[in-house]
């Protein structure tokens, strides 16, 4: 029994260490310093570029057009890129808004 508790504690500690080293995905606002987000005019492609974060991606909020579908709304994210690079994400199925960025 004591050995199981010890193993569980080590597993939890290892998970916290990995999260601290590599970071966990977390949302950030489009108004964060050093970030610009938008949508290419006339397209379904969202973009984000930041200078103040090491790794980030564009974040969109998708809404299913049929409220009775049971699908509702959800977030989708573009690829994680390095500072100064453009993260782009194209969504072709449903209406969406550019929500901001996610940190990765």
Chimera marker file (.cmm) of the C-alpha trace (Angstrom):
<marker_set name="trace">
<marker id="1" x="0.000" y="0.000" z="0.000" r="1" g="1" b="0" radius="0.5"/>
<marker id="2" x="2.798" y="2.425" z="0.935" r="1" g="1" b="0" radius="0.5"/>
<marker id="3" x="4.555" y="1.661" z="-2.341" r="1" g="1" b="0" radius="0.5"/>
<marker id="4" x="1.414" y="2.504" z="-4.356" r="1" g="1" b="0" radius="0.5"/>
<marker id="5" x="1.050" y="5.887" z="-2.655" r="1" g="1" b="0" radius="0.5"/>
<marker id="6" x="4.716" y="6.614" z="-3.311" r="1" g="1" b="0" radius="0.5"/>
<marker id="7" x="4.399" y="5.685" z="-7.006" r="1" g="1" b="0" radius="0.5"/>
<marker id="8" x="1.301" y="7.865" z="-7.375" r="1" g="1" b="0" radius="0.5"/>
<marker id="9" x="3.089" y="10.794" z="-5.752" r="1" g="1" b="0" radius="0.5"/>
<marker id="10" x="6.050" y="10.356" z="-8.105" r="1" g="1" b="0" radius="0.5"/>
<marker id="11" x="3.729" y="10.224" z="-11.117" r="1" g="1" b="0" radius="0.5"/>
<marker id="12" x="1.984" y="13.433" z="-10.057" r="1" g="1" b="0" radius="0.5"/>
<marker id="13" x="5.337" y="15.139" z="-9.433" r="1" g="1" b="0" radius="0.5"/>
<marker id="14" x="6.624" y="14.042" z="-12.845" r="1" g="1" b="0" radius="0.5"/>
<marker id="15" x="3.489" y="15.383" z="-14.538" r="1" g="1" b="0" radius="0.5"/>
<marker id="16" x="3.876" y="18.746" z="-12.797" r="1" g="1" b="0" radius="0.5"/>
<marker id="17" x="7.543" y="18.899" z="-13.788" r="1" g="1" b="0" radius="0.5"/>
<marker id="18" x="6.790" y="18.136" z="-17.449" r="1" g="1" b="0" radius="0.5"/>
<marker id="19" x="4.012" y="20.744" z="-17.461" r="1" g="1" b="0" radius="0.5"/>
<marker id="20" x="6.329" y="23.326" z="-15.911" r="1" g="1" b="0" radius="0.5"/>
<marker id="21" x="9.131" y="22.605" z="-18.383" r="1" g="1" b="0" radius="0.5"/>
<marker id="22" x="7.107" y="22.406" z="-21.578" r="1" g="1" b="0" radius="0.5"/>
<marker id="23" x="4.110" y="24.525" z="-20.585" r="1" g="1" b="0" radius="0.5"/>
<marker id="24" x="0.442" y="23.693" z="-20.812" r="1" g="1" b="0" radius="0.5"/>
<marker id="25" x="-1.867" y="25.008" z="-23.487" r="1" g="1" b="0" radius="0.5"/>
<marker id="26" x="-3.742" y="28.021" z="-22.223" r="1" g="1" b="0" radius="0.5"/>
<marker id="27" x="-5.943" y="30.579" z="-23.938" r="1" g="1" b="0" radius="0.5"/>
<marker id="28" x="-4.922" y="34.199" z="-24.265" r="1" g="1" b="0" radius="0.5"/>
<marker id="29" x="-6.787" y="37.262" z="-25.409" r="1" g="1" b="0" radius="0.5"/>
<marker id="30" x="-6.372" y="38.831" z="-28.819" r="1" g="1" b="0" radius="0.5"/>
<marker id="31" x="-5.561" y="42.069" z="-27.009" r="1" g="1" b="0" radius="0.5"/>
<marker id="32" x="-2.376" y="40.627" z="-25.463" r="1" g="1" b="0" radius="0.5"/>
<marker id="33" x="0.652" y="42.881" z="-25.933" r="1" g="1" b="0" radius="0.5"/>
<marker id="34" x="2.604" y="42.189" z="-29.074" r="1" g="1" b="0" radius="0.5"/>
<marker id="35" x="-0.138" y="40.148" z="-30.781" r="1" g="1" b="0" radius="0.5"/>
<marker id="36" x="-2.295" y="40.793" z="-33.811" r="1" g="1" b="0" radius="0.5"/>
<marker id="37" x="-5.085" y="38.518" z="-35.008" r="1" g="1" b="0" radius="0.5"/>
<marker id="38" x="-7.473" y="38.662" z="-37.921" r="1" g="1" b="0" radius="0.5"/>
<marker id="39" x="-9.062" y="37.005" z="-40.889" r="1" g="1" b="0" radius="0.5"/>
<marker id="40" x="-7.973" y="37.345" z="-44.487" r="1" g="1" b="0" radius="0.5"/>
<marker id="41" x="-10.693" y="39.335" z="-46.244" r="1" g="1" b="0" radius="0.5"/>
<marker id="42" x="-13.114" y="37.176" z="-48.220" r="1" g="1" b="0" radius="0.5"/>
<marker id="43" x="-11.639" y="33.893" z="-46.941" r="1" g="1" b="0" radius="0.5"/>
<marker id="44" x="-12.192" y="31.315" z="-44.209" r="1" g="1" b="0" radius="0.5"/>
<marker id="45" x="-8.602" y="31.642" z="-42.983" r="1" g="1" b="0" radius="0.5"/>
<marker id="46" x="-7.774" y="33.163" z="-39.596" r="1" g="1" b="0" radius="0.5"/>
<marker id="47" x="-4.269" y="34.323" z="-38.665" r="1" g="1" b="0" radius="0.5"/>
<marker id="48" x="-2.259" y="35.425" z="-35.629" r="1" g="1" b="0" radius="0.5"/>
<marker id="49" x="1.245" y="36.813" z="-35.182" r="1" g="1" b="0" radius="0.5"/>
<marker id="50" x="2.923" y="37.685" z="-31.858" r="1" g="1" b="0" radius="0.5"/>
<marker id="51" x="6.255" y="39.048" z="-30.745" r="1" g="1" b="0" radius="0.5"/>
<marker id="52" x="5.723" y="38.689" z="-26.993" r="1" g="1" b="0" radius="0.5"/>
<marker id="53" x="5.288" y="34.907" z="-26.711" r="1" g="1" b="0" radius="0.5"/>
<marker id="54" x="7.703" y="32.094" z="-27.527" r="1" g="1" b="0" radius="0.5"/>
<marker id="55" x="5.026" y="29.684" z="-28.852" r="1" g="1" b="0" radius="0.5"/>
<marker id="56" x="1.397" y="30.392" z="-29.785" r="1" g="1" b="0" radius="0.5"/>
<marker id="57" x="-1.340" y="29.615" z="-32.311" r="1" g="1" b="0" radius="0.5"/>
<marker id="58" x="-4.483" y="31.281" z="-33.639" r="1" g="1" b="0" radius="0.5"/>
<marker id="59" x="-7.736" y="30.370" z="-31.860" r="1" g="1" b="0" radius="0.5"/>
<marker id="60" x="-11.193" y="30.481" z="-33.470" r="1" g="1" b="0" radius="0.5"/>
<marker id="61" x="-14.712" y="30.036" z="-32.079" r="1" g="1" b="0" radius="0.5"/>
<marker id="62" x="-16.957" y="27.964" z="-34.364" r="1" g="1" b="0" radius="0.5"/>
<marker id="63" x="-20.762" y="27.992" z="-34.193" r="1" g="1" b="0" radius="0.5"/>
<marker id="64" x="-22.906" y="25.292" z="-35.794" r="1" g="1" b="0" radius="0.5"/>
<marker id="65" x="-25.528" y="27.051" z="-37.983" r="1" g="1" b="0" radius="0.5"/>
<marker id="66" x="-28.350" y="24.751" z="-36.816" r="1" g="1" b="0" radius="0.5"/>
<marker id="67" x="-29.086" y="25.380" z="-33.119" r="1" g="1" b="0" radius="0.5"/>
<marker id="68" x="-31.117" y="22.146" z="-32.996" r="1" g="1" b="0" radius="0.5"/>
<marker id="69" x="-28.194" y="19.976" z="-34.125" r="1" g="1" b="0" radius="0.5"/>
<marker id="70" x="-26.916" y="19.464" z="-30.603" r="1" g="1" b="0" radius="0.5"/>
<marker id="71" x="-23.402" y="20.403" z="-31.706" r="1" g="1" b="0" radius="0.5"/>
<marker id="72" x="-23.447" y="23.956" z="-30.308" r="1" g="1" b="0" radius="0.5"/>
<marker id="73" x="-20.206" y="25.939" z="-30.426" r="1" g="1" b="0" radius="0.5"/>
<marker id="74" x="-16.568" y="25.057" z="-29.853" r="1" g="1" b="0" radius="0.5"/>
<marker id="75" x="-12.997" y="26.314" z="-30.143" r="1" g="1" b="0" radius="0.5"/>
<marker id="76" x="-10.479" y="25.172" z="-32.747" r="1" g="1" b="0" radius="0.5"/>
<marker id="77" x="-6.810" y="26.083" z="-32.863" r="1" g="1" b="0" radius="0.5"/>
<marker id="78" x="-4.234" y="26.674" z="-35.529" r="1" g="1" b="0" radius="0.5"/>
<marker id="79" x="-0.707" y="25.279" z="-35.464" r="1" g="1" b="0" radius="0.5"/>
<marker id="80" x="1.739" y="26.267" z="-32.758" r="1" g="1" b="0" radius="0.5"/>
<marker id="81" x="4.453" y="28.568" z="-34.148" r="1" g="1" b="0" radius="0.5"/>
<marker id="82" x="7.426" y="30.546" z="-32.815" r="1" g="1" b="0" radius="0.5"/>
<marker id="83" x="7.497" y="34.286" z="-32.067" r="1" g="1" b="0" radius="0.5"/>
<marker id="84" x="7.187" y="36.392" z="-35.202" r="1" g="1" b="0" radius="0.5"/>
<marker id="85" x="5.740" y="33.585" z="-37.333" r="1" g="1" b="0" radius="0.5"/>
<marker id="86" x="2.160" y="33.584" z="-38.611" r="1" g="1" b="0" radius="0.5"/>
<marker id="87" x="-0.186" y="30.871" z="-37.356" r="1" g="1" b="0" radius="0.5"/>
<marker id="88" x="-2.947" y="30.288" z="-39.932" r="1" g="1" b="0" radius="0.5"/>
<marker id="89" x="-6.039" y="28.121" z="-39.702" r="1" g="1" b="0" radius="0.5"/>
<marker id="90" x="-8.703" y="27.535" z="-42.364" r="1" g="1" b="0" radius="0.5"/>
<marker id="91" x="-12.168" y="26.346" z="-41.376" r="1" g="1" b="0" radius="0.5"/>
<marker id="92" x="-14.486" y="25.542" z="-44.283" r="1" g="1" b="0" radius="0.5"/>
<marker id="93" x="-17.579" y="24.063" z="-42.675" r="1" g="1" b="0" radius="0.5"/>
<marker id="94" x="-19.285" y="26.493" z="-40.289" r="1" g="1" b="0" radius="0.5"/>
<marker id="95" x="-19.277" y="30.195" z="-39.379" r="1" g="1" b="0" radius="0.5"/>
<marker id="96" x="-16.556" y="31.286" z="-36.949" r="1" g="1" b="0" radius="0.5"/>
<marker id="97" x="-14.980" y="34.310" z="-35.315" r="1" g="1" b="0" radius="0.5"/>
<marker id="98" x="-11.307" y="34.840" z="-34.564" r="1" g="1" b="0" radius="0.5"/>
<marker id="99" x="-11.150" y="34.500" z="-30.792" r="1" g="1" b="0" radius="0.5"/>
<marker id="100" x="-7.494" y="35.221" z="-30.067" r="1" g="1" b="0" radius="0.5"/>
<marker id="101" x="-4.432" y="33.083" z="-29.472" r="1" g="1" b="0" radius="0.5"/>
<marker id="102" x="-3.564" y="29.993" z="-27.453" r="1" g="1" b="0" radius="0.5"/>
<marker id="103" x="-0.198" y="29.556" z="-25.759" r="1" g="1" b="0" radius="0.5"/>
<marker id="104" x="1.582" y="26.284" z="-26.373" r="1" g="1" b="0" radius="0.5"/>
<link id1="1" id2="2" r="1" g="1" b="0" radius="0.2"/>
<link id1="2" id2="3" r="1" g="1" b="0" radius="0.2"/>
<link id1="3" id2="4" r="1" g="1" b="0" radius="0.2"/>
<link id1="4" id2="5" r="1" g="1" b="0" radius="0.2"/>
<link id1="5" id2="6" r="1" g="1" b="0" radius="0.2"/>
<link id1="6" id2="7" r="1" g="1" b="0" radius="0.2"/>
<link id1="7" id2="8" r="1" g="1" b="0" radius="0.2"/>
<link id1="8" id2="9" r="1" g="1" b="0" radius="0.2"/>
<link id1="9" id2="10" r="1" g="1" b="0" radius="0.2"/>
<link id1="10" id2="11" r="1" g="1" b="0" radius="0.2"/>
<link id1="11" id2="12" r="1" g="1" b="0" radius="0.2"/>
<link id1="12" id2="13" r="1" g="1" b="0" radius="0.2"/>
<link id1="13" id2="14" r="1" g="1" b="0" radius="0.2"/>
<link id1="14" id2="15" r="1" g="1" b="0" radius="0.2"/>
<link id1="15" id2="16" r="1" g="1" b="0" radius="0.2"/>
<link id1="16" id2="17" r="1" g="1" b="0" radius="0.2"/>
<link id1="17" id2="18" r="1" g="1" b="0" radius="0.2"/>
<link id1="18" id2="19" r="1" g="1" b="0" radius="0.2"/>
<link id1="19" id2="20" r="1" g="1" b="0" radius="0.2"/>
<link id1="20" id2="21" r="1" g="1" b="0" radius="0.2"/>
<link id1="21" id2="22" r="1" g="1" b="0" radius="0.2"/>
<link id1="22" id2="23" r="1" g="1" b="0" radius="0.2"/>
<link id1="23" id2="24" r="1" g="1" b="0" radius="0.2"/>
<link id1="24" id2="25" r="1" g="1" b="0" radius="0.2"/>
<link id1="25" id2="26" r="1" g="1" b="0" radius="0.2"/>
<link id1="26" id2="27" r="1" g="1" b="0" radius="0.2"/>
<link id1="27" id2="28" r="1" g="1" b="0" radius="0.2"/>
<link id1="28" id2="29" r="1" g="1" b="0" radius="0.2"/>
<link id1="29" id2="30" r="1" g="1" b="0" radius="0.2"/>
<link id1="30" id2="31" r="1" g="1" b="0" radius="0.2"/>
<link id1="31" id2="32" r="1" g="1" b="0" radius="0.2"/>
<link id1="32" id2="33" r="1" g="1" b="0" radius="0.2"/>
<link id1="33" id2="34" r="1" g="1" b="0" radius="0.2"/>
<link id1="34" id2="35" r="1" g="1" b="0" radius="0.2"/>
<link id1="35" id2="36" r="1" g="1" b="0" radius="0.2"/>
<link id1="36" id2="37" r="1" g="1" b="0" radius="0.2"/>
<link id1="37" id2="38" r="1" g="1" b="0" radius="0.2"/>
<link id1="38" id2="39" r="1" g="1" b="0" radius="0.2"/>
<link id1="39" id2="40" r="1" g="1" b="0" radius="0.2"/>
<link id1="40" id2="41" r="1" g="1" b="0" radius="0.2"/>
<link id1="41" id2="42" r="1" g="1" b="0" radius="0.2"/>
<link id1="42" id2="43" r="1" g="1" b="0" radius="0.2"/>
<link id1="43" id2="44" r="1" g="1" b="0" radius="0.2"/>
<link id1="44" id2="45" r="1" g="1" b="0" radius="0.2"/>
<link id1="45" id2="46" r="1" g="1" b="0" radius="0.2"/>
<link id1="46" id2="47" r="1" g="1" b="0" radius="0.2"/>
<link id1="47" id2="48" r="1" g="1" b="0" radius="0.2"/>
<link id1="48" id2="49" r="1" g="1" b="0" radius="0.2"/>
<link id1="49" id2="50" r="1" g="1" b="0" radius="0.2"/>
<link id1="50" id2="51" r="1" g="1" b="0" radius="0.2"/>
<link id1="51" id2="52" r="1" g="1" b="0" radius="0.2"/>
<link id1="52" id2="53" r="1" g="1" b="0" radius="0.2"/>
<link id1="53" id2="54" r="1" g="1" b="0" radius="0.2"/>
<link id1="54" id2="55" r="1" g="1" b="0" radius="0.2"/>
<link id1="55" id2="56" r="1" g="1" b="0" radius="0.2"/>
<link id1="56" id2="57" r="1" g="1" b="0" radius="0.2"/>
<link id1="57" id2="58" r="1" g="1" b="0" radius="0.2"/>
<link id1="58" id2="59" r="1" g="1" b="0" radius="0.2"/>
<link id1="59" id2="60" r="1" g="1" b="0" radius="0.2"/>
<link id1="60" id2="61" r="1" g="1" b="0" radius="0.2"/>
<link id1="61" id2="62" r="1" g="1" b="0" radius="0.2"/>
<link id1="62" id2="63" r="1" g="1" b="0" radius="0.2"/>
<link id1="63" id2="64" r="1" g="1" b="0" radius="0.2"/>
<link id1="64" id2="65" r="1" g="1" b="0" radius="0.2"/>
<link id1="65" id2="66" r="1" g="1" b="0" radius="0.2"/>
<link id1="66" id2="67" r="1" g="1" b="0" radius="0.2"/>
<link id1="67" id2="68" r="1" g="1" b="0" radius="0.2"/>
<link id1="68" id2="69" r="1" g="1" b="0" radius="0.2"/>
<link id1="69" id2="70" r="1" g="1" b="0" radius="0.2"/>
<link id1="70" id2="71" r="1" g="1" b="0" radius="0.2"/>
<link id1="71" id2="72" r="1" g="1" b="0" radius="0.2"/>
<link id1="72" id2="73" r="1" g="1" b="0" radius="0.2"/>
<link id1="73" id2="74" r="1" g="1" b="0" radius="0.2"/>
<link id1="74" id2="75" r="1" g="1" b="0" radius="0.2"/>
<link id1="75" id2="76" r="1" g="1" b="0" radius="0.2"/>
<link id1="76" id2="77" r="1" g="1" b="0" radius="0.2"/>
<link id1="77" id2="78" r="1" g="1" b="0" radius="0.2"/>
<link id1="78" id2="79" r="1" g="1" b="0" radius="0.2"/>
<link id1="79" id2="80" r="1" g="1" b="0" radius="0.2"/>
<link id1="80" id2="81" r="1" g="1" b="0" radius="0.2"/>
<link id1="81" id2="82" r="1" g="1" b="0" radius="0.2"/>
<link id1="82" id2="83" r="1" g="1" b="0" radius="0.2"/>
<link id1="83" id2="84" r="1" g="1" b="0" radius="0.2"/>
<link id1="84" id2="85" r="1" g="1" b="0" radius="0.2"/>
<link id1="85" id2="86" r="1" g="1" b="0" radius="0.2"/>
<link id1="86" id2="87" r="1" g="1" b="0" radius="0.2"/>
<link id1="87" id2="88" r="1" g="1" b="0" radius="0.2"/>
<link id1="88" id2="89" r="1" g="1" b="0" radius="0.2"/>
<link id1="89" id2="90" r="1" g="1" b="0" radius="0.2"/>
<link id1="90" id2="91" r="1" g="1" b="0" radius="0.2"/>
<link id1="91" id2="92" r="1" g="1" b="0" radius="0.2"/>
<link id1="92" id2="93" r="1" g="1" b="0" radius="0.2"/>
<link id1="93" id2="94" r="1" g="1" b="0" radius="0.2"/>
<link id1="94" id2="95" r="1" g="1" b="0" radius="0.2"/>
<link id1="95" id2="96" r="1" g="1" b="0" radius="0.2"/>
<link id1="96" id2="97" r="1" g="1" b="0" radius="0.2"/>
<link id1="97" id2="98" r="1" g="1" b="0" radius="0.2"/>
<link id1="98" id2="99" r="1" g="1" b="0" radius="0.2"/>
<link id1="99" id2="100" r="1" g="1" b="0" radius="0.2"/>
<link id1="100" id2="101" r="1" g="1" b="0" radius="0.2"/>
<link id1="101" id2="102" r="1" g="1" b="0" radius="0.2"/>
<link id1="102" id2="103" r="1" g="1" b="0" radius="0.2"/>
<link id1="103" id2="104" r="1" g="1" b="0" radius="0.2"/>
</marker_set>
